[in-house]
């Protein structure tokens, strides 16, 4: 989640209060059930955001289009 812009309070392999808050924020932004649980819909959103981030990073690595 931190890779796609949500503050989870650092990566520590724990699902703490900050992670749950970040998950609920993501769920609210993408209008899915806000329960703090990373279910199928939430995983799909995270995966899509990570894919989008990878594309953007790839384009930035190539430099400007001339």
Order of alpha helices (4+ residues) and beta strands (2+ residues): alpha-alpha
